[in-house]
Amino acid sequence: MPPSPVSESLLSLEGVSRVYGEEVPVHALRDVWLDIRAGEFLSIIGPSGSGKSTMLGLLGVLDLPTSGSIRILGTEVNTLPDAQRSRLRGDAIGFVFQQFHLVPHLTSLGNVETALLYRDLSRRERRRRSMEALERVDLVQRADHRPIQMSGGEQQRTAIARAIVTEPLVVLADEPTGALDTENAANVMEIFAGLRSSERAVCIVTHDLSVAGATERRISMLDGEIVLDEVQVPAT
Amino acid sequence: MRRFGELVGVAVAGLTARKVRTLLILLGPILGVAAIVAAIGINESSKGDLKAKLRELGTDLIVANAQDTIGGFGQNPRIPEEAADRVARLPDVTSVTGTFQLSNIVTLPFAAAADYYRAFPVPIIATHLNLPETMDVPLVSGRFLNEFDESSAARVAVIGRDLANEYGYIANEPRTIQLGGVDYGVVGVLDYVLLEPSMDSAVFITFANAVEDWDIEEPDPSRLYIRAPTNTKYVAEEVPTVVSLGGPDGANTSVPTDLLDAQSQVDENLNNLTKMMGGLALVVGGVGIANVMSISVIQRSSEIGIRRALGHSRGTIAIQFLFEALVIGVMGGILGAGVGAGVVWMVSEMRDYTMILSVSGLVRWASVSVGVAVVAGLYPSTKAARLEPLETLRLG
C-alpha cells in the first residue's frame, strides 16, 4: 500500500524531556521533537529502556513532561487542568495496550461502551456506536462475552474497538501484538493498517522489527533520544 | 442527570462484579443500622401497650381523695356532699362521682367460702349512681344502681367483672351475695375499669344502703372521680380549694394517667446508650468500607488506569468510587432498616408488644448509614483519583 498523503499536525512533542526521581534523576527522554500528522502509520522502535514507553505516555497525555510542550491540534495540553486534559485525551487519542486492559467484569460490548461514558450520549446511541466499532474488528458475535471467555486475539480486537469508538485523531498502541500468536498478530496489524485515514494517524510502539516494518514511518529511539526518523515502504 | 445515571450504573456494575466482597462490606452498615433500629424499636414497642392504654383511657380523669386540712391525721376524712356539688359546677367539669369504701365487711358468694373471703376481703364501695358515665365504663350485663335503689335503699349491688368471673356469675341470673351476713341481689356486672383496677373485684352499693345497713353517719364520699375534658391540669389544681373553701375539709388530687404517661415515656438513657452502640457499629462498618475499598482500589488499579486513558478525569474516578460507597450506604441503610424492623416485629410478636416503629426513624438511620459510607469512601476515592494512569497500566 502506498503511503497516504500526510497533512496537518495532529500530535506533537516540542523539546520534551522527562526526568524521573529527584535524588537520583533518571533522564527517560531528552529534548524530543516529534510531529505526528493525519494519515500517518508510524512505529516507535527501540530496545528496552530506550524511552519509547515514556514517549507513549507523553504522546497520550497520560504523563506530563518535565520540560517542553505536548500539543494536540496545536493546543498545548500539558498546561491544561486535569479535567480538560482528560477530556481532550478521551476525544483525541485511542489506546491499545499489550495486556489489553479490559475491565474483567464487563462484556466486550460493555468494555467498548466504557469509552463513551460521560459524553451525554443516550444508552441506545452508546450501544449503536459500540456495536459499529465491534463490527469493524469483526467481533459482533462476541459482544456479550466477558474477557475471560475470549481468546487473546479477540480481547485485543475488543481493545481496538474501544480505542476507535470515539473516532480519535491518533491511535496509540503499546506492543499490541506482544501477547498474541503469529496469526492473531498479523490480523491485528492488518486492522491497524486499515485504521489510519485522512483524519487519523496510527502510532505503534514496539521492539519487534517485523511490526515496525509494517509501518510507513519508523522512529528509532536510544537512551531517551530519537536517533532515526525514516519513511519506509512497508513490508507486506 | 444522564451522567448521574451512568455513574450509578458504573458503581453498581463494580459492586455486583464482586458479590462476596460487596456483601462483606455491606455487613457493617446493615448491622449498625439494624442494631439501632431494633434497639430503639424494641424499647418503644415495650412501652407501646401503655401508650395504647393511655389513648384508650383518655387523660382527663381526676381523682380527688379526701384529706384533713388541719394536721392531716384525721380518721376517715370525707368530702361533704355540698363540696362535691361545688366541684361538679366547675366550668370544665362534665361529671363527678363520689365513692366511699366500706371496711370490715366480709363478702361471700356462698357460706362455704367464708374463710377464704375473710382472708382476702372484697372491697365494698358505696357510690353515686353515675359511676359508669364518669369512668366511661359500660356494664357487661344487667344495669347499674339507679334512683329507685337509692331512694328505697333496696338491697341491690353491682359487681366488678373479675368478681363476677370468680363467683361464676352467669349474666342476668338471679343471684345474691352476702355482705356481712346480709343478702344483696346482684343486678349488674361492671366491665373492667382500666384506671381503677381495684373496682374489677369490688361490690357497688348505694350510699342509702351504706347508711342504712352499715351505720355510715353521712352519705359523704371519701373520693371523687372527676371528668374534665378541658383544662384537666388546672381543674386538678383547683379542686382542693373548691373542696376546702377555707374549711377543715380538704382533698388532694391526682391524674392517674399522668403516672401511666410517665411510665410510657421511652427510657431516654437506654435509647441514648443503644444509639451510641449502634453508632459505634456504624463507625466500625465505615472503617470496614474504607479498608476494603482501599484494597479494592489497589486491585482495580488497571481498571482505573484504563478509565483514565479513556478520558475519565481524576474527579470522575473519585466520584465513581464515591458512588460505590454511596450505593453501599444506601443498600446497607435500606437492608439494615429492614432487618431492624424485622427484629422489632419478631420480638413484639414473641412478647406480645404493640409494635411501634417510626418511618422517619428508619429513614433517619438509613441516612446516617449513607453518610457514614460516603465519609468512609472519601479516602479510597481520593486514593483512586491520585493513581498515576501510566503506572497503573504498567503494573496491570
Contacts between the chains, C-beta under 8 A, distances in Angstrom:
chain1	res1	chain2	res2	distance
A	53	B	394	7.5
A	57	B	390	4.3
A	60	B	309	6.8
A	62	B	308	7.0
A	62	B	309	6.1
A	62	B	389	4.7
A	62	B	390	4.6
A	62	B	393	7.4
A	63	B	388	7.5
A	63	B	390	4.9
A	82	B	313	5.4
A	82	B	314	5.1
A	82	B	315	7.4
A	83	B	313	4.4
A	83	B	314	7.9
A	83	B	315	6.1
A	85	B	313	8.0
A	86	B	308	7.0
A	86	B	311	5.3
A	86	B	312	6.3
A	86	B	313	3.9
A	86	B	314	7.5
A	86	B	316	7.6
A	87	B	311	5.9
A	87	B	313	7.1
A	88	B	311	7.9
A	89	B	309	7.2
A	89	B	311	5.2
A	90	B	310	5.7
A	90	B	311	1.6
A	90	B	312	7.3
A	91	B	311	6.7
A	95	B	306	7.7
A	95	B	309	4.6
A	95	B	310	7.6
A	97	B	306	7.8
A	97	B	393	6.2
A	99	B	302	7.9
A	99	B	396	6.4
A	101	B	302	5.6
A	101	B	303	8.0
A	101	B	305	6.9
A	101	B	306	4.4
A	101	B	309	7.9
A	101	B	393	6.2
A	101	B	396	5.8
A	102	B	306	7.8
A	103	B	303	5.1
A	103	B	306	6.9
A	104	B	17	7.5
A	105	B	13	6.5
A	105	B	14	7.4
A	105	B	16	7.8
A	105	B	17	3.1
A	105	B	18	7.7
A	106	B	13	6.9
A	110	B	13	7.6
A	114	B	306	7.8
A	114	B	307	6.9
A	114	B	310	6.1
A	115	B	310	4.7
A	115	B	311	7.4
A	117	B	6	5.2
A	117	B	10	6.9
A	117	B	310	7.9
A	117	B	312	7.3
A	118	B	3	5.5
A	118	B	6	6.0
A	118	B	312	6.8
A	118	B	316	6.2
A	120	B	2	6.0
A	120	B	3	7.4
A	121	B	2	8.0
A	122	B	2	7.6
A	162	B	310	7.4
A	166	B	310	8.0
A	166	B	311	7.6
